Amino acid sequence: MTTAEQIAGLMAVSAQSSAIQITQTEYRLQLVDRWQIPHGARVLEVGCGQGDMTAVLAHAVGESGHVTAVDIADPDYGAPVTVGASAQHLLESPLGSRIDFHFRYDVLDPANTFAPDSFDYVVLAHCSWYFASIEQLDAVLQRVRPWARQLCFAEWDLQTQALEQTPHLLAILVQGQIEAFKANSEANIRSPFSRQRFKALLEETGWNVASESTMDTAALQDADWEISWCLESSLSEAETMDVSPKFKELLRSQVDVLRLSAQPRGNRPLPAYALKAERAEELT
């Protein structure tokens, strides 16, 4: 078995979609390789969700390392397997002794804190678009800054590299427009922002980019998932919102274009980017 197959087999969702989990795990192994997280590292993972990245991090740090995985979500959140059930399944695996999970954990709550330099790395992997706003992400980047000297980050890149990625981009932008009018949400995408905006945010919050790379995401299934949601649910959700008729018409036209340009399945996802940043000694 490959490393990806071994790690994916420890995830609860593998019983339902083994091939998908292996593909997602292979991608996250590439992220750890780009970040060069070594054996023995102490890692704080913010926005751990189902634990896809957590499992790969636990494998990377080895028996002498440790991963503290936190998420603001309730353990009952998620489908077809909840985040709590997925975490428990992983804790009962051979990697479990290397992991602590904390759900309903708000990093911005003053009661939730760690001593300076408690960790070697803080990791945020494809979780930042779940944040309620860019301002919330700004606050999190400032909050974790004393806890570790290095920050590892990955997210989708809104800059397409090929025409075939346009449907995924359009699906994300449609969701972002809908989310801009919602006070509360449990959507997968809430605050999409560009790579350029994030790099500016890092500088503002006292982090210096040490390395940066574009990730090959061609094998991932996320484009199909986001496109499917937009085609099936976006217009019905917009109809329940207190927004102008003009905005609703704009959404209808965008969804029309998405329906005409997307494939039934196998849509090419956007690229992603991986950054590694170092804590600036002085916040300017």
C-alpha positions in Angstrom: 0.0 0.0 0.0 1.1 3.6 -0.7 1.4 6.1 2.2 -1.7 7.8 1.0 -3.7 4.5 1.0 -2.5 3.7 4.5 -3.5 7.1 5.9 -6.7 7.3 4.0 -7.7 3.9 5.3 -7.6 5.3 8.9 -10.4 7.9 8.0 -14.0 7.1 8.8 -15.2 8.3 5.4 -13.1 5.8 3.6 -15.7 3.2 4.1 -18.0 5.2 1.8 -15.6 6.8 -0.7 -12.1 5.2 -0.5 -10.9 6.4 -3.9 -11.8 10.0 -3.1 -10.2 9.9 0.3 -7.0 8.6 -1.2 -6.9 11.4 -3.7 -7.5 14.0 -1.1 -4.8 12.4 1.1 -2.2 12.4 -1.7 -2.8 16.1 -2.2 -2.3 16.8 1.5 0.9 14.8 1.5 2.2 17.1 -1.2 1.3 20.1 1.1 3.3 18.7 4.0 6.2 18.1 1.6 6.1 21.7 0.4 6.0 23.0 4.0 8.8 20.6 5.0 7.2 19.8 8.4 9.7 17.4 10.1 9.5 14.5 12.5 9.1 15.7 16.1 7.3 18.9 15.2 4.6 20.4 17.4 1.7 21.6 15.2 -1.4 23.6 15.9 -4.0 23.0 13.1 -6.7 25.6 13.0 -9.9 24.6 11.2 -9.3 20.8 11.2 -12.8 19.8 10.1 -13.0 16.1 9.4 -9.3 15.6 10.0 -8.1 15.1 6.5 -5.1 17.3 7.0 -4.8 16.2 10.7 -4.1 12.6 9.8 -1.4 13.6 7.3 0.2 16.0 9.8 0.2 13.3 12.5 1.9 10.9 10.1 4.5 13.6 9.2 5.5 14.5 12.8 6.0 10.9 13.8 5.8 9.4 17.3 7.9 12.1 18.8 5.7 14.9 17.4 2.2 16.1 18.2 -0.8 17.7 16.5 -3.3 19.9 18.3 -6.3 20.2 16.0 -9.0 22.8 16.7 -12.2 23.8 15.0 -15.1 26.1 15.9 -17.6 23.6 14.6 -19.9 21.5 16.8 -18.9 17.8 16.8 -22.3 17.1 15.1 -21.5 19.2 12.1 -20.8 17.5 8.7 -22.1 14.8 6.5 -22.2 12.0 5.7 -19.8 11.6 8.7 -19.8 14.3 11.4 -16.5 16.0 12.3 -16.8 14.5 15.8 -17.3 10.9 14.6 -14.5 11.3 12.1 -12.2 12.6 14.8 -13.1 9.8 17.2 -12.4 7.2 14.4 -9.0 8.8 13.8 -8.2 8.9 17.6 -8.8 5.1 17.7 -6.3 4.5 14.9 -2.5 4.1 15.2 -2.1 7.9 14.7 -4.5 8.7 17.6 -1.8 9.1 20.3 -0.2 11.9 18.3 -3.4 14.0 18.1 -5.6 16.1 20.4 -9.0 17.3 19.0 -10.9 20.3 20.3 -14.3 21.2 18.8 -16.5 24.2 19.6 -13.0 25.9 19.9 -12.9 29.6 19.1 -9.3 30.7 18.7 -10.4 34.2 19.3 -11.9 33.4 22.7 -9.5 34.9 25.4 -10.1 31.8 27.5 -8.5 29.7 24.7 -4.8 30.4 24.7 -1.4 28.8 24.6 2.0 29.9 26.0 4.3 31.7 23.6 6.1 29.3 21.2 4.0 26.3 22.3 4.2 25.1 18.7 6.7 24.9 15.9 4.0 25.5 13.2 0.5 26.8 12.9 -1.3 25.2 10.0 -4.4 26.5 8.1 -5.2 24.2 5.2 -8.2 25.0 3.0 -10.2 26.3 5.9 -9.9 30.1 5.5 -12.8 30.5 3.1 -15.0 29.0 5.9 -14.3 32.1 8.0 -17.2 34.5 8.5 -15.1 37.4 7.1 -11.7 38.5 6.1 -11.6 40.6 9.3 -12.0 37.4 11.3 -9.1 35.8 9.5 -7.0 38.9 10.2 -7.8 38.5 13.9 -6.8 34.8 13.9 -3.5 35.5 12.2 -2.7 38.0 14.9 -4.0 35.7 17.6 -1.8 32.7 16.7 1.3 34.8 16.0 2.9 34.4 19.5 2.2 30.7 19.6 4.5 29.6 16.8 7.3 31.1 14.7 6.1 29.5 11.4 2.8 29.5 9.7 1.8 27.0 6.9 -1.2 27.9 4.8 -3.0 26.5 1.7 -6.1 27.7 -0.1 -7.7 27.8 -3.6 -6.3 30.4 -6.0 -8.9 32.6 -7.7 -6.4 33.1 -10.6 -7.2 30.5 -13.2 -4.5 28.8 -15.3 -6.8 27.3 -17.9 -10.2 28.0 -19.4 -11.5 24.7 -18.1 -11.2 26.0 -14.5 -13.7 28.8 -15.2 -16.8 26.8 -14.0 -15.2 26.2 -10.6 -14.3 29.9 -10.3 -17.8 30.9 -11.2 -19.3 28.5 -8.7 -17.1 30.0 -5.9 -17.9 33.6 -6.9 -21.6 32.9 -6.9 -21.4 31.4 -3.4 -19.3 34.4 -2.2 -21.9 36.8 -3.5 -24.7 35.0 -1.7 -22.7 34.7 1.5 -22.0 38.5 1.5 -25.7 39.1 2.4 -26.0 36.4 5.2 -25.5 37.1 8.8 -24.9 33.5 9.8 -24.0 30.5 7.7 -22.8 26.9 7.6 -21.8 27.0 4.0 -18.5 25.4 2.7 -17.5 28.7 1.2 -18.2 31.9 3.0 -15.4 34.4 2.4 -13.4 33.7 -0.8 -10.5 36.0 -1.3 -7.5 36.2 -3.6 -3.9 35.1 -3.1 -2.8 38.7 -3.3 -5.3 39.7 -0.6 -4.0 37.0 1.7 -0.4 37.9 1.2 -1.2 41.5 2.1 -3.0 40.3 5.2 0.1 38.3 6.3 2.2 41.5 6.1 -0.4 43.5 8.0 -0.5 40.9 10.8 3.3 40.4 11.3 4.1 37.4 9.0 6.8 37.3 6.3 6.4 34.9 3.4 9.3 32.5 3.3 8.2 30.3 0.5 5.3 30.1 -2.0 4.2 27.6 -4.6 1.3 26.7 -6.8 -0.2 23.3 -6.2 -1.5 20.9 -8.9 -5.1 20.1 -8.0 -6.2 18.4 -11.2 -7.1 15.1 -9.4 -9.3 16.7 -6.8 -13.1 16.5 -6.8 -13.8 19.9 -5.2 -14.9 21.6 -8.5 -17.6 19.1 -9.0 -18.9 19.5 -5.4 -19.0 23.3 -5.6 -20.6 23.4 -9.1 -23.2 20.9 -8.0 -24.2 23.0 -5.0 -24.5 26.1 -7.1 -26.7 24.5 -9.8 -28.9 22.8 -7.3 -29.3 25.3 -4.4 -27.9 28.8 -5.1 -31.0 30.3 -6.7 -33.4 28.8 -4.2 -31.3 30.1 -1.4 -31.1 33.6 -3.0 -34.9 33.6 -3.3 -35.2 33.5 0.5 -32.9 36.5 1.0 -33.8 40.1 1.4 -31.9 41.3 -1.6 -32.8 43.4 -4.7 -34.5 41.9 -7.7 -31.5 43.2 -9.7 -29.1 41.1 -7.7 -31.2 38.0 -8.1 -31.3 38.5 -11.8 -27.5 38.8 -11.8 -27.3 35.5 -10.0 -29.7 33.8 -12.4 -27.5 34.8 -15.4 -24.4 33.6 -13.7 -25.9 30.2 -12.9 -27.1 30.0 -16.5 -23.6 30.5 -17.7 -22.3 27.9 -15.1 -24.9 25.3 -16.3 -23.9 25.8 -19.9 -20.1 25.7 -19.3 -19.8 23.0 -16.6 -19.5 19.2 -17.3 -21.7 16.7 -15.6 -18.6 15.5 -13.7 -14.8 15.7 -14.0 -14.7 19.5 -13.9 -11.2 20.9 -13.6 -10.6 22.6 -10.2 -8.8 25.8 -9.7 -5.2 25.7 -8.7 -4.3 26.1 -5.1 -1.3 27.8 -3.4 0.8 26.8 -0.5 2.6 29.4 1.6 5.1 29.2 4.5 5.5 32.3 6.5 7.8 33.2 9.4 6.8 35.4 12.3 8.3 38.9 12.1 10.1 39.9 15.3 8.3 43.2 15.3 4.8 43.9 14.1 4.8 47.1 12.1 
